Amino acid sequence: MAERRSQQRTQWRFIAAILLLAATWLAMLLLGAGPLDRTIYEALYAGHRPVLLAVARVFTALGEPTVLIGACVVCALWLWYAGRGRLGLTLLLIALIAAPQLVKAWKYDPKAPENERYYAISPRRRFEYLALYFGLAAYLAFMTYRTHSLVSRGAA
């Protein structure tokens, strides 16, 4: 009984964290650009703590295209060595398909007219896309849960 309560508390904490993250994302989406946006970024990512700032910089460096391509190749080689050659080849194929987009992201110019137009959309349109993405995520989560319940019933 105590174990079940602990699991329920953990589940509610997870749900609360997701809702808090969604609320923060929505606030940044609708109220973005300006002093509020900067304050939220500083509070979330650095918080005036040098250690958190250093950790944020490390994770930013890990997001560089060259690091991502290298990580894909290393993971694919490790999978091949571990006897999962097909999975390794699949990962390499995904990396090859994604490489042009990574190079494009690497050469990103924020002053280019097409990139400035990308961010010049209204808050209403941003909210519409937010609602669509959340709806899609909810639908996919529900269908995954439903499929899992059908499969686990059939396996029993």
LUMNURO-536000 format. One record per residue: residue number from 1; x negated, y negated, z negated of N, C-alpha, C in turn. Coordinates in pm, 1 decimal, m for minus. Layout:
n->NUM	nu->X	nv->Y	nw->Z	cau->X	cav->Y	caw->Z	cu->X	cv->Y	cw->Z
...
***
This chain:
n->1	nu->m82.0	nv->119.2	nw->0.0	cau->0.0	cav->0.0	caw->0.0	cu->m87.3	cv->m126.9	cw->0.0
n->2	nu->m192.2	nv->m123.4	nw->m84.3	cau->m282.0	cav->m238.5	caw->m91.3	cu->m357.3	cv->m255.9	cw->40.5
n->3	nu->m391.5	nv->m144.8	nw->104.0	cau->m461.5	cav->m151.0	caw->231.9	cu->m372.7	cv->m213.6	cw->339.5
n->4	nu->m245.5	nv->m181.2	nw->336.3	cau->m152.6	cav->m236.4	caw->434.6	cu->m136.5	cv->m387.1	cw->415.3
n->5	nu->m130.1	nv->m431.8	nw->289.5	cau->m120.5	cav->m575.8	caw->262.9	cu->m245.6	cv->m647.3	cw->312.4
n->6	nu->m359.5	nv->m585.0	nw->291.6	cau->m484.9	cav->m643.4	caw->338.0	cu->m485.4	cv->m655.6	cw->490.4
n->7	nu->m435.7	nv->m554.4	nw->558.4	cau->m428.1	cav->m558.7	caw->704.7	cu->m331.5	cv->m667.3	cw->750.6
n->8	nu->m218.4	nv->m681.7	nw->680.1	cau->m122.6	cav->m785.9	caw->717.2	cu->m181.7	cv->m924.9	cw->696.3
n->9	nu->m254.4	nv->m944.8	nw->585.0	cau->m318.9	cav->m1074.1	caw->561.6	cu->m420.8	cv->m1104.6	cw->670.8
n->10	nu->m498.4	nv->m1003.8	nw->707.2	cau->m597.5	cav->m1022.3	caw->812.8	cu->m529.2	cv->m1057.2	cw->944.1
n->11	nu->m418.9	nv->m990.5	nw->972.4	cau->m345.3	cav->m1017.0	caw->1095.5	cu->m290.6	cv->m1160.0	cw->1094.9
n->12	nu->m236.2	nv->m1204.7	nw->982.9	cau->m182.2	cav->m1340.3	caw->974.9	cu->m293.1	cv->m1444.7	cw->984.5
n->13	nu->m407.8	nv->m1415.5	nw->927.1	cau->m520.1	cav->m1508.3	caw->938.4	cu->m565.1	cv->m1520.9	cw->1083.4
n->14	nu->m567.9	nv->m1409.1	nw->1152.7	cau->m605.5	cav->m1410.1	caw->1294.3	cu->m505.4	cv->m1492.6	cw->1375.0
n->15	nu->m377.7	nv->m1471.6	nw->1349.6	cau->m273.6	cav->m1547.2	caw->1420.5	cu->m286.3	cv->m1696.2	cw->1389.2
n->16	nu->m310.9	nv->m1729.6	nw->1262.4	cau->m325.8	cav->m1870.2	caw->1224.6	cu->m446.4	cv->m1932.7	cw->1293.1
n->17	nu->m556.0	nv->m1858.3	nw->1303.3	cau->m675.6	cav->m1909.9	caw->1370.6	cu->m648.4	cv->m1934.4	cw->1518.4
n->18	nu->m577.1	nv->m1843.0	nw->1581.7	cau->m543.3	cav->m1860.6	caw->1723.7	cu->m452.7	cv->m1982.0	cw->1742.3
n->19	nu->m353.7	nv->m1998.4	nw->1654.3	cau->m264.4	cav->m2114.2	caw->1664.1	cu->m339.3	cv->m2244.5	cw->1640.3
n->20	nu->m432.1	nv->m2245.1	nw->1545.9	cau->m511.9	cav->m2364.5	caw->1520.8	cu->m598.8	cv->m2397.5	cw->1642.2
n->21	nu->m657.6	nv->m2296.1	nw->1701.7	cau->m737.6	cav->m2317.8	caw->1821.6	cu->m651.0	cv->m2371.3	cw->1935.8
n->22	nu->m531.7	nv->m2315.0	nw->1952.4	cau->m441.3	cav->m2362.2	caw->2057.6	cu->m397.9	cv->m2506.5	cw->2031.8
n->23	nu->m371.4	nv->m2540.7	nw->1905.9	cau->m332.3	cav->m2678.4	caw->1873.2	cu->m446.6	cv->m2775.5	cw->1900.5
n->24	nu->m568.5	nv->m2736.0	nw->1867.1	cau->m684.5	cav->m2820.8	caw->1893.9	cu->m704.2	cv->m2838.5	cw->2043.5
n->25	nu->m688.6	nv->m2729.7	nw->2116.9	cau->m703.3	cav->m2736.1	caw->2262.5	cu->m597.5	cv->m2827.4	cw->2322.8
n->26	nu->m473.6	nv->m2815.8	nw->2274.8	cau->m364.7	cav->m2898.8	caw->2325.3	cu->m391.4	cv->m3045.4	cw->2293.3
n->27	nu->m438.1	nv->m3074.8	nw->2171.4	cau->m468.7	cav->m3213.5	caw->2134.9	cu->m577.5	cv->m3270.7	cw->2223.6
n->28	nu->m680.7	nv->m3190.7	nw->2249.9	cau->m789.1	cav->m3238.3	caw->2335.7	cu->m742.6	cv->m3253.2	cw->2479.9
n->29	nu->m651.7	nv->m3167.5	nw->2521.6	cau->m601.5	cav->m3173.5	caw->2658.5	cu->m517.3	cv->m3297.9	cw->2680.1
n->30	nu->m426.6	nv->m3325.5	nw->2585.0	cau->m335.5	cav->m3437.4	caw->2601.8	cu->m396.2	cv->m3571.3	cw->2561.2
n->31	nu->m482.4	nv->m3570.7	nw->2461.3	cau->m538.1	cav->m3695.6	caw->2410.4	cu->m684.6	cv->m3712.1	cw->2446.1
n->32	nu->m734.7	nv->m3626.6	nw->2535.7	cau->m877.3	cav->m3624.1	caw->2567.1	cu->m930.4	cv->m3756.5	cw->2615.5
n->33	nu->m1057.9	nv->m3762.5	nw->2636.1	cau->m1128.5	cav->m3881.2	caw->2685.0	cu->m1110.8	cv->m3996.8	cw->2588.8
n->34	nu->m1214.8	nv->m4026.9	nw->2519.0	cau->m1210.2	cav->m4138.7	caw->2426.1	cu->m1270.3	cv->m4101.9	cw->2292.4
n->35	nu->m1251.2	nv->m4189.3	nw->2193.6	cau->m1313.6	cav->m4165.9	caw->2063.9	cu->m1259.4	cv->m4042.0	cw->1993.1
n->36	nu->m1131.2	nv->m4010.5	nw->2011.3	cau->m1075.7	cav->m3891.4	caw->1946.6	cu->m1142.8	cv->m3765.1	cw->1999.9
n->37	nu->m1162.2	nv->m3760.0	nw->2130.3	cau->m1227.6	cav->m3645.2	caw->2192.7	cu->m1369.2	cv->m3627.1	cw->2136.5
n->38	nu->m1441.3	nv->m3734.8	nw->2124.9	cau->m1578.1	cav->m3728.3	caw->2072.0	cu->m1578.8	cv->m3682.3	cw->1926.0
n->39	nu->m1484.1	nv->m3731.5	nw->1848.1	cau->m1475.9	cav->m3693.3	caw->1706.6	cu->m1446.7	cv->m3544.1	cw->1692.7
n->40	nu->m1354.8	nv->m3493.9	nw->1773.7	cau->m1321.3	cav->m3350.9	caw->1767.6	cu->m1441.5	cv->m3267.1	cw->1808.1
n->41	nu->m1509.5	nv->m3306.8	nw->1914.9	cau->m1628.1	cav->m3232.3	caw->1957.5	cu->m1735.7	cv->m3231.3	cw->1849.4
n->42	nu->m1760.1	nv->m3346.0	nw->1788.5	cau->m1862.5	cav->m3352.1	caw->1684.4	cu->m1823.9	cv->m3266.0	cw->1564.6
n->43	nu->m1695.2	nv->m3270.4	nw->1527.8	cau->m1651.6	cav->m3191.6	caw->1411.4	cu->m1659.0	cv->m3042.0	cw->1439.7
n->44	nu->m1621.8	nv->m3002.0	nw->1560.7	cau->m1619.7	cav->m2859.1	caw->1592.2	cu->m1757.9	cv->m2803.1	cw->1622.8
n->45	nu->m1837.0	nv->m2876.1	nw->1697.9	cau->m1960.1	cav->m2818.8	caw->1749.0	cu->m2084.8	cv->m2856.2	cw->1670.4
n->46	nu->m2090.2	nv->m2973.4	nw->1613.1	cau->m2210.3	cav->m3011.4	caw->1540.2	cu->m2179.3	cv->m3038.4	cw->1393.5
n->47	nu->m2074.2	nv->m3114.8	nw->1368.0	cau->m2035.8	cav->m3142.4	caw->1230.7	cu->m2144.0	cv->m3214.1	cw->1152.4
n->48	nu->m2228.6	nv->m3290.9	nw->1218.1	cau->m2337.8	cav->m3364.0	caw->1154.0	cu->m2431.0	cv->m3271.0	cw->1076.2
n->49	nu->m2441.7	nv->m3147.8	nw->1121.9	cau->m2532.9	cav->m3051.6	caw->1060.2	cu->m2634.9	cv->m3010.4	cw->1165.8
n->50	nu->m2761.6	nv->m3034.1	nw->1139.4	cau->m2864.8	cav->m3002.2	caw->1239.8	cu->m2867.7	cv->m2854.5	cw->1278.7
n->51	nu->m2838.4	nv->m2765.0	nw->1185.4	cau->m2842.0	cav->m2622.2	caw->1216.7	cu->m2733.5	cv->m2588.7	cw->1318.5
n->52	nu->m2611.3	nv->m2640.9	nw->1297.2	cau->m2503.0	cav->m2613.7	caw->1391.9	cu->m2533.4	cv->m2674.2	cw->1528.3
n->53	nu->m2596.1	nv->m2790.1	nw->1529.1	cau->m2633.4	cav->m2852.0	caw->1655.7	cu->m2734.0	cv->m2765.0	cw->1730.6
n->54	nu->m2830.7	nv->m2708.8	nw->1658.8	cau->m2929.7	cav->m2620.8	caw->1722.1	cu->m2862.8	cv->m2494.9	cw->1775.8
n->55	nu->m2769.6	nv->m2437.4	nw->1699.9	cau->m2697.4	cav->m2318.0	caw->1745.3	cu->m2615.1	cv->m2350.7	cw->1869.4
n->56	nu->m2550.3	nv->m2467.0	nw->1870.2	cau->m2471.2	cav->m2507.9	caw->1987.1	cu->m2560.2	cv->m2523.0	cw->2109.5
n->57	nu->m2680.1	nv->m2576.1	nw->2092.0	cau->m2772.1	cav->m2591.1	caw->2205.0	cu->m2818.9	cv->m2455.7	cw->2258.4
n->58	nu->m2840.4	nv->m2360.0	nw->2167.7	cau->m2880.6	cav->m2225.7	caw->2211.1	cu->m2769.3	cv->m2162.1	cw->2293.7
n->59	nu->m2644.7	nv->m2171.6	nw->2245.7	cau->m2534.6	cav->m2113.0	caw->2320.6	cu->m2512.0	cv->m2184.7	cw->2453.0
n->60	nu->m2538.1	nv->m2315.2	nw->2457.0	cau->m2528.3	cav->m2388.2	caw->2583.0	cu->m2635.0	cv->m2339.1	cw->2680.6
n->61	nu->m2755.1	nv->m2315.6	nw->2630.7	cau->m2862.4	cav->m2264.8	caw->2717.4	cu->m2829.1	cv->m2125.1	cw->2769.2
n->62	nu->m2761.4	nv->m2044.7	nw->2687.2	cau->m2723.4	cav->m1910.5	caw->2732.1	cu->m2620.4	cv->m1915.0	cw->2844.4
n->63	nu->m2551.0	nv->m2026.7	nw->2858.1	cau->m2451.3	cav->m2040.5	caw->2963.4	cu->m2507.8	cv->m2085.4	cw->3096.4
n->64	nu->m2638.0	nv->m2107.9	nw->3102.5	cau->m2700.5	cav->m2149.0	caw->3227.8	cu->m2690.3	cv->m2036.6	cw->3331.3
n->65	nu->m2671.4	nv->m2071.2	nw->3457.7	cau->m2656.8	cav->m1968.1	caw->3561.8	cu->m2773.1	cv->m1870.6	cw->3570.3
n->66	nu->m2896.4	nv->m1917.9	nw->3555.4	cau->m3009.9	cav->m1825.7	caw->3565.6	cu->m3008.3	cv->m1723.7	cw->3452.3
n->67	nu->m2968.5	nv->m1767.4	nw->3332.5	cau->m2961.6	cav->m1674.8	caw->3219.8	cu->m2849.4	cv->m1573.6	cw->3242.1
n->68	nu->m2736.9	nv->m1620.2	nw->3294.6	cau->m2625.0	cav->m1528.7	caw->3319.5	cu->m2659.9	cv->m1423.0	cw->3424.2
n->69	nu->m2724.5	nv->m1465.8	nw->3531.4	cau->m2763.8	cav->m1369.7	caw->3635.2	cu->m2864.7	cv->m1269.7	cw->3578.9
n->70	nu->m2962.0	nv->m1320.0	nw->3505.3	cau->m3061.1	cav->m1231.4	caw->3444.1	cu->m2998.1	cv->m1134.0	cw->3345.5
n->71	nu->m2902.3	nv->m1180.6	nw->3266.7	cau->m2834.2	cav->m1093.0	caw->3170.2	cu->m2755.3	cv->m984.5	cw->3242.7
n->72	nu->m2691.7	nv->m1019.8	nw->3353.1	cau->m2618.0	cav->m919.0	caw->3431.0	cu->m2712.4	cv->m811.4	cw->3484.0
n->73	nu->m2825.5	nv->m853.2	nw->3535.7	cau->m2921.6	cav->m756.3	caw->3589.8	cu->m2975.8	cv->m667.1	cw->3478.7
n->74	nu->m3010.6	nv->m725.7	nw->3364.3	cau->m3062.1	cav->m646.7	caw->3252.0	cu->m2956.7	cv->m548.1	cw->3203.2
n->75	nu->m2831.9	nv->m593.5	nw->3189.6	cau->m2723.8	cav->m502.9	caw->3145.8	cu->m2701.4	cv->m390.9	cw->3247.0
n->76	nu->m2705.1	nv->m425.1	nw->3375.7	cau->m2685.3	cav->m323.1	caw->3478.3	cu->m2797.8	cv->m219.1	cw->3474.6
n->77	nu->m2921.7	nv->m263.6	nw->3458.1	cau->m3033.7	cav->m169.9	caw->3448.6	cu->m3022.4	cv->m82.2	cw->3323.9
n->78	nu->m2980.6	nv->m142.0	nw->3214.0	cau->m2962.7	cav->m64.6	caw->3091.5	cu->m2852.2	cv->39.4	cw->3109.0
n->79	nu->m2743.0	nv->2.4	nw->3174.2	cau->m2635.5	cav->98.9	caw->3199.5	cu->m2684.1	cv->211.7	cw->3289.6
n->80	nu->m2764.7	nv->176.8	nw->3391.1	cau->m2818.1	cav->279.3	caw->3479.7	cu->m2908.0	cv->374.5	cw->3402.3
n->81	nu->m2993.6	nv->318.0	nw->3315.6	cau->m3084.2	cav->399.5	caw->3234.1	cu->m3006.4	cv->488.2	cw->3137.0
n->82	nu->m2892.5	nv->439.7	nw->3086.2	cau->m2811.8	cav->515.5	caw->2990.1	cu->m2723.8	cv->620.2	cw->3058.3
n->83	nu->m2735.6	nv->635.2	nw->3188.8	cau->m2658.6	cav->736.9	caw->3258.8	cu->m2523.6	cv->688.8	cw->3308.3
n->84	nu->m2502.0	nv->559.3	nw->3307.6	cau->m2375.8	cav->502.7	caw->3355.4	cu->m2402.8	cv->423.3	cw->3482.9
n->85	nu->m2459.8	nv->491.4	nw->3581.2	cau->m2502.6	cav->426.6	caw->3704.8	cu->m2392.1	cv->355.3	cw->3779.9
n->86	nu->m2274.5	nv->417.1	nw->3787.3	cau->m2164.0	cav->352.9	caw->3859.5	cu->m2123.1	cv->222.1	cw->3792.8
n->87	nu->m2117.7	nv->222.5	nw->3661.7	cau->m2081.8	cav->101.3	caw->3589.3	cu->m2188.2	cv->m7.0	cw->3610.3
n->88	nu->m2314.8	nv->32.5	nw->3610.4	cau->m2423.0	cav->m61.4	caw->3636.4	cu->m2415.2	cv->m121.1	cw->3775.9
n->89	nu->m2385.7	nv->m35.5	nw->3875.5	cau->m2370.8	cav->m85.5	caw->4012.2	cu->m2251.0	cv->m179.1	cw->4024.5
n->90	nu->m2144.4	nv->m148.9	nw->3953.2	cau->m2027.5	cav->m236.3	caw->3954.2	cu->m2062.3	cv->m372.9	cw->3896.1
n->91	nu->m2137.4	nv->m373.2	nw->3786.3	cau->m2178.8	cav->m499.4	caw->3725.7	cu->m2268.7	cv->m578.5	cw->3820.1
n->92	nu->m2359.8	nv->m510.9	nw->3887.8	cau->m2444.1	cav->m579.0	caw->3986.8	cu->m2361.8	cv->m636.1	cw->4101.5
n->93	nu->m2262.6	nv->m562.5	nw->4146.7	cau->m2174.5	cav->m611.3	caw->4253.2	cu->m2099.2	cv->m736.0	cw->4208.8
n->94	nu->m2049.4	nv->m734.5	nw->4086.0	cau->m1979.9	cav->m852.1	caw->4033.1	cu->m2075.2	cv->m971.0	cw->4025.7
n->95	nu->m2199.4	nv->m946.6	nw->3982.6	cau->m2299.0	cav->m1054.5	caw->3974.3	cu->m2329.6	cv->m1110.4	cw->4113.1
n->96	nu->m2338.9	nv->m1024.0	nw->4212.7	cau->m2366.3	cav->m1071.1	caw->4349.0	cu->m2249.9	cv->m1153.0	cw->4403.4
n->97	nu->m2128.6	nv->m1109.7	nw->4373.5	cau->m2011.6	cav->m1184.1	caw->4420.3	cu->m2002.6	cv->m1319.6	cw->4349.7
n->98	nu->m2039.9	nv->m1323.4	nw->4222.2	cau->m2030.2	cav->m1447.0	caw->4144.5	cu->m2147.3	cv->m1541.1	cw->4167.2
n->99	nu->m2255.7	nv->m1494.4	nw->4224.7	cau->m2376.7	cav->m1575.7	caw->4240.0	cu->m2352.5	cv->m1709.2	cw->4312.2
n->100	nu->m2277.8	nv->m1713.9	nw->4422.6	cau->m2256.0	cav->m1844.4	caw->4487.4	cu->m2185.6	cv->m1945.5	cw->4395.8
n->101	nu->m2090.6	nv->m1898.5	nw->4318.2	cau->m2022.4	cav->m1990.0	caw->4226.7	cu->m2115.3	cv->m2037.4	cw->4115.0
n->102	nu->m2203.1	nv->m1948.3	nw->4069.0	cau->m2299.6	cav->m1988.3	caw->3966.8	cu->m2396.8	cv->m2092.3	cw->4022.1
n->103	nu->m2439.7	nv->m2074.5	nw->4146.5	cau->m2529.5	cav->m2172.0	caw->4208.2	cu->m2457.0	cv->m2305.3	cw->4225.9
n->104	nu->m2330.5	nv->m2298.4	nw->4263.8	cau->m2250.9	cav->m2420.5	caw->4278.2	cu->m2238.4	cv->m2491.8	cw->4143.5
n->105	nu->m2216.8	nv->m2416.6	nw->4035.5	cau->m2208.6	cav->m2476.5	caw->3902.4	cu->m2343.1	cv->m2534.7	cw->3861.1
n->106	nu->m2449.9	nv->m2472.5	nw->3904.5	cau->m2583.6	cav->m2519.3	caw->3871.8	cu->m2611.0	cv->m2654.7	cw->3937.0
n->107	nu->m2561.1	nv->m2672.4	nw->4058.4	cau->m2584.0	cav->m2796.0	caw->4133.3	cu->m2471.9	cv->m2897.7	cw->4113.2
n->108	nu->m2392.7	nv->m2882.8	nw->4009.2	cau->m2277.0	cav->m2968.8	caw->3983.4	cu->m2318.3	cv->m3114.8	cw->3968.8
n->109	nu->m2248.8	nv->m3202.5	nw->4040.0	cau->m2272.8	cav->m3346.5	caw->4032.1	cu->m2145.1	cv->m3413.8	cw->3982.7
n->110	nu->m2142.9	nv->m3463.8	nw->3859.1	cau->m2020.0	cav->m3522.6	caw->3806.1	cu->m1976.7	cv->m3649.8	cw->3878.4
n->111	nu->m2067.5	nv->m3713.1	nw->3951.1	cau->m2034.6	cav->m3837.5	caw->4021.7	cu->m1976.9	cv->m3813.3	cw->4161.0
n->112	nu->m1976.7	nv->m3689.1	nw->4206.8	cau->m1922.0	cav->m3659.9	caw->4339.7	cu->m1771.9	cv->m3689.4	cw->4341.1
n->113	nu->m1719.7	nv->m3743.3	nw->4452.2	cau->m1577.6	cav->m3781.7	caw->4456.7	cu->m1481.2	cv->m3665.4	cw->4428.4
n->114	nu->m1511.6	nv->m3546.5	nw->4479.0	cau->m1420.8	cav->m3432.9	caw->4455.4	cu->m1418.8	cv->m3392.5	cw->4308.1
n->115	nu->m1531.4	nv->m3410.9	nw->4238.7	cau->m1535.2	cav->m3377.5	caw->4096.6	cu->m1465.0	cv->m3483.3	cw->4013.2
n->116	nu->m1471.0	nv->m3609.3	nw->4054.0	cau->m1398.8	cav->m3714.3	caw->3982.4	cu->m1247.8	cv->m3698.3	cw->4000.7
n->117	nu->m1205.2	nv->m3659.3	nw->4120.4	cau->m1061.6	cav->m3636.9	caw->4144.1	cu->m1008.6	cv->m3521.0	cw->4061.8
n->118	nu->m1092.3	nv->m3421.5	nw->4037.0	cau->m1050.9	cav->m3304.1	caw->3961.3	cu->m1003.8	cv->m3342.1	cw->3820.9
n->119	nu->m1071.5	nv->m3438.9	nw->3759.3	cau->m1036.7	cav->m3478.2	caw->3623.1	cu->m934.2	cv->m3591.4	cw->3618.4
n->120	nu->m893.5	nv->m3643.7	nw->3731.6	cau->m798.9	cav->m3755.2	caw->3735.3	cu->m654.8	cv->m3705.7	cw->3749.1
n->121	nu->m614.8	nv->m3610.3	nw->3667.3	cau->m476.8	cav->m3562.4	caw->3670.9	cu->m405.8	cv->m3610.0	cw->3545.1
n->122	nu->m275.5	nv->m3619.2	nw->3555.0	cau->m196.8	cav->m3674.4	caw->3444.8	cu->m185.7	cv->m3575.2	cw->3329.2
n->123	nu->m163.7	nv->m3627.2	nw->3207.3	cau->m143.7	cav->m3537.5	caw->3092.8	cu->m23.8	cv->m3443.7	cw->3111.7
n->124	nu->78.3	nv->m3489.8	nw->3182.1	cau->194.6	cav->m3403.2	caw->3206.0	cu->155.2	cv->m3281.2	cw->3288.6
n->125	nu->76.8	nv->m3303.7	nw->3393.2	cau->32.9	cav->m3192.9	caw->3477.9	cu->m58.0	cv->m3098.6	cw->3398.8
n->126	nu->m142.4	nv->m3155.2	nw->3312.8	cau->m227.5	cav->m3071.8	caw->3229.0	cu->m143.6	cv->m2984.0	cw->3136.9
n->127	nu->m39.4	nv->m3041.9	nw->3079.9	cau->48.0	cav->m2965.3	caw->2991.7	cu->120.0	cv->m2854.9	cw->3068.7
n->128	nu->160.8	nv->m2883.8	nw->3192.5	cau->225.8	cav->m2780.9	caw->3274.4	cu->132.6	cv->m2661.4	cw->3296.1
n->129	nu->7.9	nv->m2690.0	nw->3329.9	cau->m87.9	cav->m2581.1	caw->3349.2	cu->m115.3	cv->m2507.3	cw->3218.5
n->130	nu->m121.4	nv->m2581.3	nw->3108.7	cau->m139.7	cav->m2519.1	caw->2978.1	cu->m26.0	cv->m2421.8	cw->2949.2
n->131	nu->96.6	nv->m2465.2	nw->2973.9	cau->212.5	cav->m2378.6	caw->2949.3	cu->209.4	cv->m2256.3	cw->3040.2
n->132	nu->171.1	nv->m2275.2	nw->3165.3	cau->162.5	cav->m2161.3	caw->3256.9	cu->57.3	cv->m2061.4	cw->3212.2
n->133	nu->m59.9	nv->m2109.6	nw->3172.0	cau->m165.8	cav->m2018.3	caw->3127.5	cu->m127.6	cv->m1945.8	cw->2998.8
n->134	nu->m65.7	nv->m2017.9	nw->2904.8	cau->m21.3	cav->m1950.8	caw->2782.1	cu->87.3	cv->m1848.3	cw->2812.9
n->135	nu->176.7	nv->m1882.5	nw->2905.1	cau->279.7	cav->m1786.6	caw->2945.2	cu->218.7	cv->m1662.8	cw->3008.6
n->136	nu->120.5	nv->m1682.8	nw->3094.2	cau->52.9	cav->m1569.6	caw->3156.6	cu->m19.1	cv->m1484.4	cw->3052.3
n->137	nu->m88.2	nv->m1550.3	nw->2958.7	cau->m158.0	cav->m1475.7	caw->2853.6	cu->m59.7	cv->m1397.0	cw->2767.5
n->138	nu->53.3	nv->m1458.0	nw->2734.0	cau->153.9	cav->m1388.2	caw->2652.8	cu->211.7	cv->m1269.1	cw->2729.3
n->139	nu->240.0	nv->m1288.5	nw->2857.6	cau->294.1	cav->m1179.2	caw->2938.6	cu->193.1	cv->m1063.8	cw->2947.9
n->140	nu->67.1	nv->m1096.2	nw->2974.1	cau->m34.8	cav->m992.1	caw->2983.9	cu->m55.0	cv->m920.7	cw->2850.7
n->141	nu->m51.4	nv->m995.4	nw->2741.2	cau->m65.2	cav->m932.9	caw->2609.4	cu->51.7	cv->m839.1	cw->2581.9
n->142	nu->171.7	nv->m882.6	nw->2613.9	cau->288.9	cav->m797.9	caw->2591.4	cu->284.1	cv->m672.8	cw->2677.8
n->143	nu->248.5	nv->m688.7	nw->2803.7	cau->244.5	cav->m572.5	caw->2892.5	cu->132.8	cv->m476.4	cw->2852.8
n->144	nu->21.1	nv->m528.4	nw->2802.9	cau->m85.1	cav->m441.4	caw->2752.9	cu->m36.8	cv->m362.4	cw->2632.3
n->145	nu->31.6	nv->m431.7	nw->2540.9	cau->86.6	cav->m364.9	caw->2422.4	cu->187.2	cv->m258.1	cw->2464.9
n->146	nu->273.6	nv->m291.5	nw->2559.1	cau->377.0	cav->m198.1	caw->2604.5	cu->313.0	cv->m75.9	cw->2671.2
n->147	nu->214.8	nv->m98.8	nw->2756.1	cau->146.3	cav->11.9	caw->2822.6	cu->75.9	cv->100.7	cw->2720.6
n->148	nu->10.9	nv->38.6	nw->2623.4	cau->m57.9	cav->115.1	caw->2519.8	cu->41.2	cv->200.2	cw->2440.8
n->149	nu->157.4	nv->143.6	nw->2408.0	cau->254.4	cav->221.0	caw->2332.1	cu->311.0	cv->336.7	cw->2414.8
n->150	nu->328.8	nv->315.9	nw->2543.9	cau->377.8	cav->423.8	caw->2629.2	cu->274.4	cv->534.3	cw->2643.5
n->151	nu->148.8	nv->496.5	nw->2660.9	cau->42.9	cav->595.5	caw->2677.8	cu->19.0	cv->673.4	cw->2549.5
n->152	nu->19.1	nv->604.1	nw->2435.2	cau->m7.0	cav->674.4	caw->2308.9	cu->108.9	cv->766.9	cw->2271.5
n->153	nu->231.0	nv->733.8	nw->2309.9	cau->343.2	cav->824.2	caw->2286.3	cu->331.2	cv->949.2	cw->2373.0
n->154	nu->284.9	nv->930.2	nw->2495.5	cau->270.9	cav->1044.2	caw->2586.7	cu->156.1	cv->1135.3	cw->2548.0
n->155	nu->53.7	nv->1079.7	nw->2481.2	cau->m62.0	cav->1159.3	caw->2443.0	cu->m35.2	cv->1242.7	cw->2317.9
n->156	nu->66.7	nv->1203.2	nw->2240.9	cau->92.2	cav->1274.1	caw->2113.6	cu->157.1	cv->1406.1	cw->2130.5
***
